């Protein structure tokens, strides 16, 4: 006996027409790519495709970055031509070998620099501070300025230090070569100061390439560089640049105002 006061007729379930309509609706929903998704545990096509796309993009970016690094990293030292700096070398009338001093200077303040040609801080001093000091204090006879070798960064430092000495002996071109050399700094022992590039610099300052190259292995030049190193060590130099103002050391690259103050102090003493 039924507990329902108004029983309904028994049903055989949805009709065939209703089942077909439901199937079409289901296919339309699953094929639309909408957010409705499928029942839990069923196939999920959206997320795997997204993961594959992101992975492909990441791999592509890594490949592009690697190409840029490899291509760009080799260009500075292997393919870039050496160039002349915008700043002119020290005036000829101030040159006395590796020292710059005005012909009429009387008891000038003595400024000396111990440098390694590959040292980035030395490059900064040479390109930014040295020209200011020459223009303001060397030209008027207040300062005499001398460059000293203190090389320790490897074979290219030794070769470039020798090259500056060769340039001086060949045609009094120490300061011309010094100017071009520090302008073309690029890394340490990565080819920026390879012998071929040093010879390119020699040609830029008007020296004969073959003669210049033939002198780079002269033991007398290497001995002179070694002697300068020893002198620096004896005076307490342990890093570059080390600048002396009347014998008092400044370690590292001084600010121009600080160096000017030291020169003025020494001048007044």
C-alpha positions as CSV (number, residue, x, y, z in Angstrom):
1,X,0.0,0.0,0.0
2,X,1.4,3.3,-1.0
3,X,2.1,6.1,1.5
4,X,1.5,8.7,-1.2
5,X,-2.1,9.9,-1.2
6,X,-1.9,10.9,-4.9
7,X,0.3,8.3,-6.7
8,X,1.7,9.2,-10.1
9,X,1.8,6.8,-13.0
10,X,5.1,4.9,-13.3
11,X,7.4,6.2,-16.0
12,X,9.9,4.4,-18.3
13,X,12.4,7.4,-18.1
14,X,13.3,10.0,-20.8
15,X,12.2,9.4,-24.3
16,X,14.7,8.7,-27.1
17,X,14.1,12.2,-28.4
18,X,14.9,13.6,-25.0
19,X,18.1,11.4,-24.7
20,X,19.3,12.6,-28.2
21,X,18.7,16.2,-27.2
22,X,20.6,15.7,-24.0
23,X,23.6,14.1,-25.9
24,X,23.8,17.0,-28.4
25,X,23.7,19.5,-25.6
26,X,26.5,17.6,-23.8
27,X,28.7,17.5,-26.9
28,X,28.1,21.2,-27.6
29,X,29.1,22.0,-24.0
30,X,32.3,19.9,-24.0
31,X,33.5,21.2,-27.4
32,X,32.9,24.9,-26.7
33,X,36.1,25.3,-24.5
34,X,33.9,27.0,-21.9
35,X,34.6,27.0,-18.2
36,X,31.9,24.5,-17.4
37,X,34.4,21.7,-17.6
38,X,33.6,18.0,-17.1
39,X,32.7,15.9,-14.1
40,X,35.4,15.4,-11.5
41,X,37.9,12.7,-12.5
42,X,37.1,13.1,-16.2
43,X,39.5,14.3,-18.9
44,X,40.7,17.9,-18.7
45,X,42.1,19.3,-21.9
46,X,42.5,23.0,-21.0
47,X,45.3,23.0,-18.3
48,X,47.7,20.6,-20.1
49,X,47.6,22.8,-23.2
50,X,48.4,25.8,-21.0
51,X,51.4,24.1,-19.4
52,X,52.8,23.1,-22.8
53,X,52.4,26.7,-24.1
54,X,54.1,28.2,-21.1
55,X,57.0,25.7,-21.3
56,X,57.5,26.5,-25.0
57,X,57.6,30.2,-24.3
58,X,60.1,29.7,-21.5
59,X,62.4,27.5,-23.6
60,X,62.2,30.1,-26.4
61,X,63.2,33.0,-24.0
62,X,66.1,31.0,-22.6
63,X,67.4,30.3,-26.2
64,X,67.1,34.0,-27.1
65,X,69.0,35.1,-24.0
66,X,71.7,32.5,-24.5
67,X,72.2,33.7,-28.1
68,X,72.4,37.3,-27.0
69,X,74.9,36.5,-24.3
70,X,77.1,34.4,-26.5
71,X,77.0,36.8,-29.4
72,X,77.4,40.0,-27.3
73,X,80.0,38.6,-25.0
74,X,82.5,37.8,-27.8
75,X,82.1,41.0,-29.8
76,X,83.9,43.4,-27.4
77,X,87.2,41.7,-27.6
78,X,87.1,39.6,-30.7
79,X,85.4,41.7,-33.4
80,X,85.3,45.3,-32.2
81,X,88.0,47.4,-33.9
82,X,90.2,49.5,-31.7
83,X,89.3,53.1,-31.7
84,X,90.8,56.5,-30.9
85,X,89.5,58.3,-27.8
86,X,87.8,61.7,-28.1
87,X,90.3,63.2,-25.6
88,X,93.6,64.1,-27.1
89,X,96.9,62.7,-25.6
90,X,99.0,65.0,-23.4
91,X,100.6,67.9,-25.2
92,X,104.0,67.3,-26.7
93,X,105.6,70.2,-24.9
94,X,104.9,68.7,-21.5
95,X,106.4,65.3,-22.3
96,X,109.6,64.0,-20.8
97,X,109.4,60.3,-21.3
98,X,106.8,58.9,-19.0
99,X,106.6,62.2,-17.1
100,X,104.5,65.2,-17.9
101,X,105.9,68.6,-16.7
102,X,105.9,72.1,-18.0
103,X,109.3,73.3,-19.3
104,X,109.3,76.2,-16.9
105,X,108.1,74.3,-13.8
106,X,110.0,75.2,-10.6
107,X,109.8,72.8,-7.7
108,X,106.4,71.3,-8.8
109,X,104.3,69.0,-6.7
110,X,105.2,65.4,-7.7
111,X,102.2,63.2,-8.5
112,X,102.9,59.6,-9.4
113,X,100.5,56.9,-10.5
114,X,101.1,53.1,-10.2
115,X,98.7,51.4,-12.5
116,X,97.9,48.1,-14.3
117,X,96.6,48.6,-17.9
118,X,93.8,46.1,-17.4
119,X,92.6,47.6,-14.1
120,X,89.1,49.1,-14.6
121,X,89.7,51.7,-11.8
122,X,93.0,52.7,-13.4
123,X,91.0,53.2,-16.6
124,X,88.6,55.4,-14.8
125,X,91.4,57.5,-13.3
126,X,93.2,57.8,-16.7
127,X,90.1,58.8,-18.6
128,X,88.4,61.1,-16.1
129,X,90.8,62.5,-13.5
130,X,94.2,62.6,-15.3
131,X,93.0,65.0,-18.1
132,X,91.7,67.4,-15.5
133,X,94.9,67.3,-13.5
134,X,97.0,67.9,-16.7
135,X,94.9,70.8,-17.8
136,X,94.7,72.6,-14.4
137,X,98.0,71.8,-12.7
138,X,100.6,70.2,-15.1
139,X,100.2,72.8,-17.9
140,X,100.9,75.7,-15.5
141,X,103.9,74.1,-13.9
142,X,102.3,73.3,-10.5
143,X,102.5,69.5,-10.9
144,X,104.7,67.0,-12.5
145,X,103.0,63.7,-13.2
146,X,104.7,60.3,-13.8
147,X,103.1,57.0,-14.8
148,X,104.6,53.8,-13.3
149,X,103.8,50.2,-14.2
150,X,102.4,47.9,-11.5
151,X,101.1,44.9,-13.3
152,X,99.6,41.9,-11.8
153,X,96.4,40.9,-13.7
154,X,98.0,38.5,-16.2
155,X,99.7,38.2,-19.6
156,X,97.8,41.0,-21.3
157,X,98.8,43.4,-18.6
158,X,102.4,42.5,-19.1
159,X,102.2,42.8,-22.9
160,X,100.4,46.1,-22.8
161,X,102.9,47.6,-20.2
162,X,105.7,46.5,-22.5
163,X,103.8,47.9,-25.5
164,X,103.8,51.4,-23.9
165,X,107.5,51.2,-23.4
166,X,108.1,50.1,-27.0
167,X,105.9,53.0,-28.2
168,X,108.1,55.4,-26.3
169,X,111.3,54.0,-27.6
170,X,110.1,53.8,-31.2
171,X,108.9,57.4,-31.6
172,X,108.4,59.0,-28.3
173,X,104.7,57.8,-28.4
174,X,104.3,56.7,-24.8
175,X,101.5,59.1,-24.0
176,X,99.8,58.6,-27.4
177,X,99.7,54.8,-26.8
178,X,98.8,55.2,-23.2
179,X,95.8,57.3,-24.2
180,X,94.6,54.7,-26.8
181,X,95.3,51.7,-24.6
182,X,93.2,52.8,-21.7
183,X,90.4,53.9,-24.0
184,X,90.2,50.4,-25.4
185,X,90.0,48.6,-22.1
186,X,87.5,45.7,-22.1
187,X,87.7,42.9,-19.5
188,X,90.7,41.1,-18.2
189,X,92.7,38.6,-20.3
190,X,89.8,38.2,-22.7
191,X,91.6,39.5,-25.8
192,X,91.2,43.2,-25.5
193,X,95.0,43.6,-25.2
194,X,96.0,40.7,-27.5
195,X,99.1,41.3,-29.4
196,X,97.1,41.8,-32.7
197,X,95.0,44.5,-31.0
198,X,98.1,46.1,-29.5
199,X,99.6,46.2,-32.9
200,X,96.4,47.8,-34.2
201,X,96.8,50.5,-31.6
202,X,100.4,51.0,-32.6
203,X,99.3,51.7,-36.1
204,X,96.6,54.1,-34.9
205,X,99.4,56.2,-33.3
206,X,101.6,56.1,-36.3
207,X,104.0,53.2,-35.5
208,X,105.2,50.5,-37.8
209,X,103.2,47.3,-37.0
210,X,105.9,44.7,-37.8
211,X,108.7,46.6,-35.9
212,X,106.4,47.1,-33.0
213,X,105.5,43.4,-32.8
214,X,109.1,42.3,-33.1
215,X,110.0,44.3,-29.9
216,X,107.3,42.9,-27.6
217,X,109.5,39.9,-26.6
218,X,112.6,42.0,-25.9
219,X,113.6,40.9,-22.4
220,X,114.9,44.4,-21.6
221,X,111.3,45.8,-21.7
222,X,110.0,43.1,-19.4
223,X,112.8,43.6,-17.0
224,X,111.9,47.3,-16.9
225,X,108.3,46.5,-16.1
226,X,109.4,44.0,-13.4
227,X,111.7,46.7,-11.9
228,X,108.8,49.1,-11.7
229,X,106.7,46.5,-10.0
230,X,109.4,46.0,-7.4
231,X,109.7,49.7,-6.8
232,X,106.0,49.9,-6.2
233,X,106.0,47.0,-3.8
234,X,108.9,48.6,-1.9
235,X,106.9,51.8,-1.6
236,X,103.9,49.9,-0.2
237,X,101.8,49.6,-3.3
238,X,99.5,46.5,-3.2
239,X,96.6,47.6,-5.4
240,X,95.9,49.8,-8.3
241,X,95.6,52.6,-8.9
242,X,97.8,54.0,-6.1
243,X,98.5,57.7,-6.4
244,X,101.3,59.5,-4.6
245,X,101.2,63.3,-4.0
246,X,104.6,64.4,-2.8
247,X,105.2,60.9,-1.4
248,X,101.8,60.6,0.4
249,X,99.7,57.7,-1.0
250,X,96.1,57.7,-2.1
251,X,94.7,54.2,-2.7
252,X,92.0,53.9,-5.3
253,X,90.5,56.5,-7.6
254,X,90.2,59.8,-5.8
255,X,87.4,62.3,-6.4
256,X,88.7,65.2,-8.4
257,X,88.0,67.7,-5.6
258,X,89.9,65.5,-3.1
259,X,92.9,65.2,-5.4
260,X,92.8,68.9,-6.0
261,X,92.8,69.6,-2.3
262,X,95.8,67.3,-1.8
263,X,97.7,69.1,-4.5
264,X,96.9,72.5,-3.1
265,X,97.9,71.3,0.4
266,X,101.3,70.0,-0.9
267,X,101.8,73.2,-2.9
268,X,101.3,75.3,0.2
269,X,103.6,73.2,2.3
